[in-house]
Amino acid sequence: MSDPASDAAATMARDWPLDIYKALKAAQVAQVCYVPDAGHSRLINLAHEDNAIQTTVLTTEEEGVALCAGAWLGGNRAVLLMQSSGVGNCVNMLSLLQSCRFPFLTFVTMRGEWAEFNPWQVPMGKATPHAFEIMGVTVFRLERPEDAGEIASAAAALAYESDQPIAVLISQRMIGRKKWTETN
């Protein structure tokens, strides 16, 4: 008989960013672009450590949509990593995906949900899935660490094999509670 507390600890300890990274490698993703985000830090580090993946730091999330489209035109697969607060910056650029039928894959760490401390994050957190859906982007939701590899693989297949725009929303509960800390 298993111990529920031990099972929960094992689930929380799972290296789900590594599972996403492995799925992206299997999908032959060659470029990863991102606006720096603590929730994506492990996945960003894995991409930087891989000489076969080109990484690009963005100044705004909408640049990532264009970079992913340009990568596709150049024969590469790219992925955009961003936080839900940046989705609103991309709405106009997302129209490019529908007009040109570019595949697109983004992983979005959610804010404004579980245990959020910053009230400014709540409105965009609520609007994120709807903003994507209105712009024709299929939304997957990642709630459990043990599902990360399977969802990432399915999202990549749908994006790159069917020329679809896909967003995987990573629950705030998976990235952990954020809080401001003072440093002296």
BAKOL-829174 format. One line per 2 residues: number of its first residue (from 1); for each residue x, y, z of N, C-alpha, C, CB. Coordinates in steps of 0.02 Angstrom, whole numbers. Each point is the difference from the previous one (the first is absolute). Glycine has a CB too. Example, Ala and Ser with C-alpha at 12.3 -4.5 7.8 and 13.67 -1.06 7.14 Angstrom:
REM BAKOL-829174
1> 660/-284/390/-45/59/0/45/60/0/-95/-59/62 | 77/112/-98/42/59/3/-39/55/37/59/-32/-108
//
This chain:
REM BAKOL-829174
1> 42/-59/0/-42/59/0/44/62/0/-92/-62/61 | 78/109/-104/42/60/-5/-22/53/49/22/-26/-120
3> 25/68/137/-12/56/46/-17/61/-41/78/-49/88 | -139/78/-80/-19/58/-40/48/59/8/-118/-36/11
5> 145/47/49/47/55/10/64/-12/-39/-48/20/115 | 72/-82/-116/60/-16/-39/-12/7/-74/36/-78/90
7> -96/56/-112/-17/6/-71/-2/74/-21/-65/-107/7 | 36/149/36/-3/72/-15/69/31/-3/-112/6/55
9> 156/-26/-9/69/27/1/37/-23/-63/0/0/126 | -10/-62/-147/33/-25/-60/-24/37/-62/11/-113/53
11> -76/128/-56/-27/37/-56/29/70/-3/-106/-66/7 | 110/99/51/26/68/1/74/1/-17/-86/31/87
13> 122/-85/-71/72/-3/-13/15/-17/-73/17/-34/118 | -66/13/-156/11/-19/-69/29/59/-40/-95/-84/7
15> 143/70/-48/33/51/-40/-40/10/-65/114/-29/50 | -172/59/-44/-43/9/-58/30/45/-54/-97/-17/75
17> 138/68/-57/32/37/-55/45/-45/-43/-4/103/72 | 37/-152/-41/41/-47/-37/-44/-41/-47/83/-5/95
19> -143/-14/-72/-46/-38/-43/-21/42/-61/-41/-63/101 | 29/128/-91/-17/44/-55/59/6/-48/-81/64/74
21> 141/-54/-46/60/6/-40/9/-63/-44/53/73/89 | -61/-132/-60/8/-62/-38/-51/-4/-57/44/-56/104
23> -106/78/-90/-51/-1/-53/17/49/-55/-87/-31/85 | 114/89/-67/21/49/-51/58/-26/-41/-39/93/74
25> 86/-127/-42/56/-30/-37/-26/-53/-49/77/21/97 | -123/-63/-73/-29/-52/-43/-37/30/-59/-9/-76/99
27> -19/135/-90/-37/35/-53/47/42/-44/-100/3/74 | 165/-8/-62/51/34/-40/-5/77/4/0/-99/-76
29> -17/124/135/0/72/11/73/23/1/-110/-3/65 | 125/53/-106/69/25/-6/10/69/29/10/-69/-102
31> -65/104/118/5/67/27/-49/9/58/35/44/-112 | -12/-12/165/-42/16/57/9/75/14/10/-118/50
33> -66/153/-51/3/71/16/-43/13/62/18/31/-122 | 0/21/158/-34/12/63/12/70/27/10/-121/25
35> -58/143/14/9/58/44/17/-32/68/-81/80/-64 | 135/-59/97/20/-33/62/-58/-7/50/115/46/-17
37> -120/-106/45/-55/-17/45/24/-55/47/-88/32/-86 | 81/-21/151/21/-50/49/-35/-67/-9/23/93/80
39> -86/-92/-101/-37/-62/-10/28/-43/-56/-99/58/41 | 134/-28/-88/30/-37/-55/76/-9/9/-89/46/-75
41> 116/-26/132/73/2/7/34/-68/-13/-16/92/83 | -12/-146/-58/31/-66/-11/0/-17/-74/-38/-37/114
43> -18/48/-148/-5/-16/-72/47/46/-40/-120/-38/16 | 124/101/3/45/47/-33/72/-24/8/-80/95/20
45> 99/-115/40/68/-24/12/15/-62/-41/-5/47/116 | -42/-93/-120/10/-60/-41/12/18/-73/-73/-66/79
47> 35/114/-104/9/22/-70/68/32/-10/-123/17/-11 | 145/25/59/65/32/-5/58/-51/2/-49/102/54
49> 39/-155/-17/53/-51/6/5/-45/-62/-17/1/123 | -32/1/-167/-2/-42/-59/27/38/-60/-100/-63/46
51> 158/43/-71/31/34/-56/-40/-5/-64/109/-23/52 | -157/-23/-56/-40/-8/-60/-61/46/0/38/-119/-7
53> -49/154/62/-57/46/5/25/72/4/-69/-89/58 | 43/130/-102/16/72/2/-50/33/46/49/-2/-119
55> -24/42/166/-44/35/46/2/75/-14/18/-89/88 | -75/121/-80/-5/72/-11/-39/32/56/6/-16/-124
57> 23/65/157/-34/38/52/-38/56/-35/87/-29/89 | -150/36/-74/-43/50/-32/-11/60/46/-56/-91/-65
59> 40/148/36/-18/58/40/-76/4/9/101/60/-42 | -139/-93/-2/-72/-4/6/-23/-65/-32/-12/127/-1
61> -42/-154/27/-24/-65/-22/-21/-2/-73/-38/-19/116 | 12/74/-142/-22/0/-70/58/-13/-48/-91/80/31
63> 152/-61/-11/59/-16/-41/7/-75/-9/57/104/41 | -77/-142/10/4/-72/-2/-45/-31/-52/30/3/119
65> -89/25/-128/-46/-25/-51/33/8/-69/-101/30/71 | 130/29/-83/35/12/-64/61/-45/-7/-41/118/1
67> 78/-128/52/59/-43/-3/-20/-72/-17/58/74/84 | -111/-98/-54/-23/-68/-14/-22/-7/-73/-36/-12/119
69> 2/63/-146/-20/-1/-70/61/2/-46/-108/58/30 | 155/-16/-14/61/5/-39/41/-64/2/1/121/21
71> 2/-153/37/36/-63/6/-31/-52/-46/30/26/120 | -97/-29/-121/-35/-48/-43/17/13/-74/-93/-9/85
73> 92/73/-104/16/17/-69/72/-19/-18/-83/93/5 | 126/-92/46/70/-18/-10/14/-74/9/29/112/38
75> -81/-153/-28/9/-72/6/11/-26/70/45/6/-112 | -57/35/162/9/-21/70/-66/1/37/117/43/-2
77> -118/-79/57/-56/1/46/21/40/62/-44/-112/-42 | 1/157/63/15/42/58/-58/-3/50/71/76/-72
79> -56/-59/133/-51/4/53/10/65/38/-5/-127/10 | -51/156/12/1/62/39/-19/-17/72/-30/69/-101
81> 72/-48/148/-14/-8/71/-18/69/27/79/-100/12 | -137/105/21/-20/64/28/-46/-10/61/10/52/-114
83> -24/2/147/-44/2/57/-68/27/-24/97/16/82 | -150/-34/-47/-67/21/-21/-7/76/-5/-45/-102/54
85> 82/138/-14/-4/73/-3/24/28/-68/17/3/124 | 20/-43/-162/24/22/-65/-45/-18/-58/111/-9/45
87> -163/-30/-33/-43/-23/-54/-35/60/-33/-17/-110/59 | -5/158/-19/-32/58/-28/43/38/-49/-65/8/104
89> 131/-11/-95/46/33/-46/1/-33/-69/70/33/99 | -94/-94/-103/6/-40/-61/-63/0/-44/80/-70/61
91> -136/96/-35/-64/-10/-34/2/21/-73/-57/17/109 | 83/42/-124/2/23/-70/45/-45/-42/-21/117/39
93> 77/-137/-12/48/-41/-38/-28/-71/-12/95/66/49 | -139/-90/-5/-29/-67/-9/-41/-4/-64/-3/-14/125
95> -21/70/-151/-37/-1/-63/44/-24/-57/-72/93/42 | 137/-83/-37/48/-24/-50/-5/-76/-8/77/97/26
97> -86/-131/30/-2/-73/-2/-59/-26/-40/56/-2/111 | -114/33/-102/-60/-21/-36/4/19/-74/-67/11/105
99> 90/50/-118/3/24/-69/48/-40/-42/-28/113/41 | 84/-133/-12/52/-35/-38/4/-75/14/63/106/1
101> -106/-130/43/-2/-72/19/68/-25/24/-91/-17/-83 | 123/56/125/63/-21/30/-14/-45/60/56/107/-38
103> -17/-159/47/-4/-37/63/29/44/55/9/-112/-59 | -32/103/119/23/41/56/-9/-41/64/-30/109/-59
105> 81/-106/102/-4/-35/64/28/46/54/11/-113/-55 | -51/124/106/22/40/57/-18/-36/65/-14/106/-68
107> 57/-98/117/-13/-24/68/-5/61/44/62/-110/-20 | -118/115/55/-16/60/38/-7/-17/73/-58/50/-100
109> 101/-21/142/-8/-8/72/-54/48/22/122/-36/16 | -170/10/21/-58/39/19/12/38/65/-72/-84/-57
111> 45/144/58/-3/43/60/-73/19/10/119/45/-18 | -133/-18/76/-68/22/14/-47/-56/19/19/92/-78
113> 9/-148/97/-40/-58/19/14/-18/73/2/-44/-120 | 16/-17/130/11/-30/65/51/40/40/-28/-111/-48
115> 7/134/106/43/34/50/36/61/-28/16/-110/53 | -46/145/-100/31/60/-29/1/56/53/-40/-32/-116
117> 97/65/120/7/55/47/-8/68/-34/76/-71/68 | -70/74/-133/1/63/-36/-66/10/-37/125/-9/-13
119> -167/55/36/-65/9/-32/4/22/-73/-44/29/112 | 100/-1/-133/7/21/-70/4/-60/-47/59/102/40
121> -42/-160/-14/6/-60/-42/-68/-34/-13/115/-16/46 | -164/29/-3/-63/-37/-3/-39/12/-65/-4/8/123
123> -6/54/-146/-40/9/-62/28/-37/-61/-33/111/45 | 98/-105/-57/28/-34/-59/1/-75/11/70/101/-26
125> -60/-124/88/-4/-71/13/-67/-29/-19/82/15/92 | -135/22/-76/-68/-22/-18/-12/3/-75/-40/39/111
127> 69/12/-144/-13/11/-71/43/-43/-46/-32/115/30 | 88/-141/-5/48/-35/-44/-31/-55/-43/85/25/86
129> -121/-74/-58/-27/-52/-44/-48/28/-52/13/-82/92 | -53/131/-73/-49/29/-46/34/41/-55/-83/3/93
131> 136/34/-74/37/39/-50/28/-47/-54/29/87/87 | 1/-141/-66/26/-48/-49/-56/-29/-43/94/-28/79
133> -147/6/-47/-55/-32/-38/-31/48/-50/-22/-74/98 | 12/137/-78/-29/50/-46/45/9/-61/-54/58/97
135> 120/-64/-87/47/9/-55/14/-65/-38/51/93/65 | -90/-146/-51/5/-62/-37/55/-47/23/-43/62/-94
137> 69/-51/154/52/-43/28/-32/-54/43/84/96/-2 | -68/-159/-10/-25/-55/41/37/1/66/-28/-69/-103
139> -9/61/158/28/4/67/-1/-68/33/-38/119/9 | 96/-140/15/7/-59/43/15/26/70/41/-75/-96
141> -62/39/146/12/20/69/41/-54/35/-108/67/3 | 165/-47/26/43/-46/37/-8/13/74/83/-4/-96
143> -114/-43/130/-16/7/71/42/-46/45/-115/31/-34 | 140/-86/5/35/-50/41/69/-14/-29/-110/-51/33
145> 161/52/9/69/-11/-24/8/-64/-40/39/63/99 | -74/-115/-79/8/-64/-35/-28/1/-70/-4/-56/110
147> -34/106/-129/-28/5/-67/42/44/-47/-112/-16/51 | 165/46/-26/38/50/-38/27/-28/-66/30/54/107
149> 2/-111/-105/30/-28/-61/-52/-18/-52/92/-43/69 | -146/12/-47/-52/-21/-46/-35/60/-32/-16/-104/68
151> 0/154/-28/-33/60/-27/47/38/-46/-72/7/104 | 135/0/-85/48/35/-42/8/-36/-67/60/42/102
153> -57/-107/-100/7/-39/-62/-61/7/-44/73/-81/61 | -132/76/-32/-62/7/-39/-7/70/-29/-54/-86/74
155> 72/136/-35/-3/70/-24/48/11/-58/-33/38/116 | 94/-64/-110/49/8/-53/-22/-36/-64/91/8/87
157> -119/-67/-80/-24/-37/-58/-55/38/-36/30/-109/56 | -78/134/-17/-56/37/-31/25/64/-32/-78/-48/85
159> 125/83/-53/26/62/-28/38/-12/-64/7/47/114 | 44/-90/-111/46/-7/-56/-23/-47/-55/89/25/81
161> -131/-73/-64/-23/-47/-51/-66/21/-33/58/-89/63 | -95/133/-29/-64/23/-27/-3/75/-11/-53/-96/58
163> 111/129/-53/4/73/-10/-52/38/42/42/-21/-116 | -42/6/180/-48/30/46/35/43/52/-78/-97/-18
165> 46/152/40/26/38/57/-25/-32/65/3/107/-70 | 44/-122/114/-16/-35/63/32/37/58/-8/-111/-60
167> -31/119/114/26/28/63/-11/-51/55/-24/119/-38 | 77/-133/75/-5/-44/59/5/46/61/52/-102/-61
169> -106/104/99/-2/42/60/21/-43/59/-92/73/-49 | 144/-52/83/28/-37/57/-28/31/64/106/-30/-64
171> -144/-9/100/-34/23/61/49/34/48/-83/-92/-13 | 60/146/43/41/34/49/18/-46/59/-53/109/-33
173> 10/-156/47/14/-48/53/62/-41/-15/-123/-5/26 | 136/-9/-90/59/-39/-18/64/39/8/-69/-63/-80
175> 67/128/69/62/40/7/11/24/71/-14/35/-118 | -36/-43/159/7/19/70/-21/71/15/92/-80/7
177> -104/92/55/-22/65/23/56/51/-7/-80/-54/80 | 65/110/-111/50/53/-7/-12/51/55/8/-18/-125
179> 46/47/149/-6/53/49/59/47/-6/-64/-75/78 | 53/137/-62/54/49/0/42/-10/62/-69/83/-65
181> 133/-77/57/46/-4/58/46/59/-2/-5/-126/1 | 24/149/58/47/55/4/70/-26/5/-87/72/55
183> 133/-40/-90/71/-18/6/36/61/27/-6/-84/-96 | 50/73/141/38/55/30/70/4/-28/-67/-11/103
//
